[in-house]
Amino acid sequence: MGTETEFQSILSRLPCQVHWGDCDPAGIIFYPTYFRWIDAASWALFESAGYGPKWMREQHMAMPLVSAQCDFVAPAAHGDRCEVRSRIARFGGKSFVVEHEVVRADGVVLAKGKETRVWGRYVNGPGSPLKGETIPDELKSRFRAA
């Protein structure tokens, strides 16, 4: 298996709501809305483990997105309250996979998404080249389920 690690990760929940313009009359959410929610959920997940945007900036760290997918599962309606449930599915040496489910308040899964991101550091601070770094064991341990 090399440097990849699969395990049960802590679950983060980010509340969201379907607003006017997010959804067409057939109940199909405009796809960038899902990606906006999923991106915000990844950042919330890392913030819940102590790696929020402020810490990332101070340490010159980044977690750029290298792959993203989202599958529509069920329709939604204006006003639906939802949450994005996110967890780390896999850690590699320098990359990781975050899995997401967008779940309506009644428990219906609206969409499932997945992101692959790289753990990186700006060589000489923000604006300089970004270089992938080995994901620290301490970071991985914060995501392990209790």
C-alpha positions in Angstrom: 0.0 0.0 0.0 3.0 2.4 0.1 2.5 5.7 1.9 -1.3 5.7 1.4 -3.5 5.4 4.5 -7.2 4.6 4.6 -9.1 4.9 7.8 -12.4 6.1 9.3 -12.0 9.9 9.7 -13.8 12.4 11.8 -16.9 13.8 10.2 -17.4 17.5 9.7 -20.9 19.0 9.1 -21.3 22.3 7.3 -24.9 23.8 7.2 -26.1 25.2 3.9 -29.4 26.2 2.4 -30.8 26.2 -1.2 -31.4 29.9 -2.1 -33.1 31.6 -5.0 -31.0 31.0 -8.1 -29.3 27.9 -6.7 -31.9 25.6 -8.1 -34.0 25.4 -11.3 -37.8 24.5 -11.3 -37.0 20.8 -11.8 -35.0 20.8 -8.5 -31.6 20.6 -10.1 -29.1 22.6 -8.2 -26.8 24.6 -10.4 -23.6 22.6 -10.3 -21.2 25.4 -9.2 -23.3 25.7 -6.0 -22.4 22.1 -5.0 -18.7 22.8 -5.7 -18.8 26.1 -3.6 -20.4 24.1 -0.7 -17.9 21.3 -1.0 -14.9 23.6 -1.1 -16.2 25.5 2.0 -16.8 22.1 3.7 -13.2 21.1 3.1 -11.9 24.3 4.7 -14.3 23.8 7.6 -13.1 20.2 8.1 -9.5 21.4 8.4 -10.4 24.3 10.6 -12.2 21.8 13.0 -8.9 20.0 13.3 -6.9 23.2 14.0 -5.7 23.9 10.5 -7.9 26.9 9.6 -7.2 29.6 7.0 -5.4 31.8 9.5 -3.0 29.1 10.5 -2.5 28.1 6.8 -1.6 31.7 5.9 0.8 32.1 8.9 2.6 28.9 8.0 2.6 29.6 4.2 0.6 26.4 3.6 -2.0 25.6 1.0 -4.1 22.7 0.0 -4.7 23.2 -3.7 -7.4 21.3 -5.5 -6.2 18.9 -8.2 -9.3 16.9 -8.9 -13.0 17.3 -8.1 -16.2 15.5 -8.9 -19.8 15.7 -7.8 -22.7 13.4 -8.6 -26.3 14.6 -8.5 -28.5 12.1 -6.5 -31.8 13.8 -5.8 -33.7 17.1 -6.5 -33.9 20.0 -4.1 -36.2 23.0 -3.7 -35.7 26.6 -2.8 -35.5 26.9 1.0 -34.3 23.4 1.6 -31.9 23.2 4.6 -29.0 20.9 4.1 -25.6 20.0 5.4 -22.4 18.9 3.8 -21.0 16.0 5.6 -17.2 15.6 5.0 -14.4 13.3 5.9 -10.9 12.4 4.9 -11.2 9.2 2.9 -7.5 8.7 2.2 -4.1 10.2 3.0 -1.3 9.6 0.5 2.3 10.9 0.9 1.5 14.5 -0.3 -2.1 14.3 -1.3 -5.4 13.4 0.3 -9.0 12.7 -0.7 -12.0 14.4 1.0 -15.4 12.8 0.5 -18.6 14.8 0.8 -22.3 14.1 1.0 -24.9 16.9 0.7 -27.8 15.8 2.8 -31.2 17.6 3.1 -32.6 18.0 6.6 -35.0 15.1 6.0 -32.0 12.8 5.5 -32.2 12.6 1.7 -28.8 12.6 0.0 -28.8 15.3 -2.7 -25.3 14.9 -4.0 -22.0 13.1 -3.4 -18.6 14.6 -4.1 -15.0 13.9 -3.9 -11.9 16.2 -3.9 -8.2 15.4 -4.2 -6.0 18.0 -2.7 -2.3 18.4 -2.2 -0.6 19.5 1.1 1.7 22.2 0.0 3.9 25.2 1.2 4.8 28.4 -0.6 8.5 28.2 -1.0 9.1 31.9 0.0 5.7 32.9 1.3 2.4 33.6 -0.6 2.9 34.5 -4.2 6.0 32.3 -4.6 6.0 28.8 -6.1 4.0 26.2 -4.2 5.7 22.9 -3.5 4.0 19.7 -2.2 5.1 18.5 1.2 4.8 15.2 3.0 1.6 15.2 5.1 2.7 15.2 8.8 1.7 12.3 11.0 0.4 14.8 13.5 -2.0 16.2 11.0 -3.2 12.7 10.0 -3.7 11.8 13.7 -6.1 14.7 14.2 -8.4 13.2 11.6 -8.6 9.7 13.0 -12.0 8.8 14.4 -12.0 8.5 18.2 
